[in-house]
Amino acid sequence: MIGGRCIEIYDVVLIPLIIGLVELLKRYGLKKKMLPIMAMLFGVVAGVMYVYPTNWKAGILIGLMMGLSASGLYSGGKTVVQNK
């Protein structure tokens, strides 16, 4: 529980959405260096606007966690696919 509200399963579903948005940016030519930064930005925006709209500090914290998770899942999945 952060900021007086439990994180629900619906909030965690935002992570694959962030991964998808970052993948779209990659396909449209965004430099690879910028992809983790965009994941963090999307995460913070989702955290502040959707997960914790009334508590921006908690929203930023959760958003950073979602962005880090999304960029980690993206790079980890990419590594697994490339090693096959």
C-alpha positions as CSV (number, residue, x, y, z in Angstrom):
1,M,0.0,0.0,0.0
2,I,1.4,3.4,-1.0
3,G,-0.3,6.6,-0.4
4,G,-3.3,5.0,1.3
5,R,-4.3,2.9,-1.7
6,C,-3.5,-0.7,-2.5
7,I,-2.1,-1.3,-6.0
8,E,-4.6,-3.4,-7.9
9,I,-4.0,-5.9,-10.7
10,Y,-5.4,-3.4,-13.2
11,D,-2.6,-1.0,-12.4
12,V,0.0,-3.6,-13.1
13,V,-1.5,-4.2,-16.6
14,L,-0.1,-0.8,-17.5
15,I,3.4,-2.3,-17.7
16,P,2.8,-4.2,-20.9
17,L,1.1,-1.1,-22.3
18,I,4.2,0.9,-21.6
19,I,6.3,-1.9,-23.3
20,G,4.0,-1.7,-26.4
21,L,4.3,2.1,-26.6
22,V,8.1,1.9,-26.3
23,E,8.1,-0.7,-29.1
24,L,6.1,1.6,-31.3
25,L,8.5,4.4,-30.8
26,K,11.4,2.0,-31.6
27,R,9.7,1.0,-34.8
28,Y,9.3,4.6,-35.8
29,G,13.0,5.3,-35.4
30,L,13.6,6.5,-31.9
31,K,17.2,6.0,-30.9
32,K,17.8,3.0,-28.6
33,K,19.3,5.2,-26.0
34,M,16.0,7.0,-25.6
35,L,13.8,3.9,-25.1
36,P,14.4,3.4,-21.4
37,I,13.9,7.1,-20.8
38,M,10.6,7.0,-22.7
39,A,9.5,4.0,-20.6
40,M,10.2,5.9,-17.5
41,L,8.3,8.9,-18.8
42,F,5.3,6.8,-19.8
43,G,5.4,5.1,-16.4
44,V,5.4,8.4,-14.5
45,V,2.6,9.8,-16.6
46,A,0.5,6.7,-16.0
47,G,1.3,6.7,-12.3
48,V,0.3,10.3,-11.8
49,M,-2.6,10.4,-14.2
50,Y,-4.2,7.0,-13.6
51,V,-2.9,5.2,-10.6
52,Y,-2.6,8.1,-8.1
53,P,-4.2,11.2,-9.5
54,T,-4.7,12.7,-6.1
55,N,-1.2,12.0,-4.7
56,W,1.5,13.1,-7.2
57,K,4.4,11.9,-5.0
58,A,3.0,8.3,-4.9
59,G,2.1,8.6,-8.6
60,I,5.7,9.4,-9.5
61,L,7.1,6.6,-7.3
62,I,4.7,4.0,-8.8
63,G,5.4,5.4,-12.2
64,L,9.1,5.0,-11.8
65,M,8.6,1.4,-10.7
66,M,6.4,0.7,-13.7
67,G,8.9,2.4,-16.1
68,L,11.8,0.4,-14.7
69,S,9.7,-2.8,-14.8
70,A,8.8,-2.1,-18.4
71,S,12.3,-1.4,-19.5
72,G,13.6,-4.4,-17.6
73,L,11.0,-6.7,-19.1
74,Y,11.7,-5.4,-22.6
75,S,15.5,-5.9,-22.4
76,G,15.1,-9.2,-20.6
77,G,12.7,-10.5,-23.2
78,K,14.8,-9.2,-26.0
79,T,17.8,-11.1,-24.6
80,V,15.9,-14.4,-24.3
81,V,14.7,-14.1,-27.9
82,Q,18.1,-13.3,-29.3
83,N,19.8,-16.2,-27.5
84,K,17.5,-18.8,-29.1
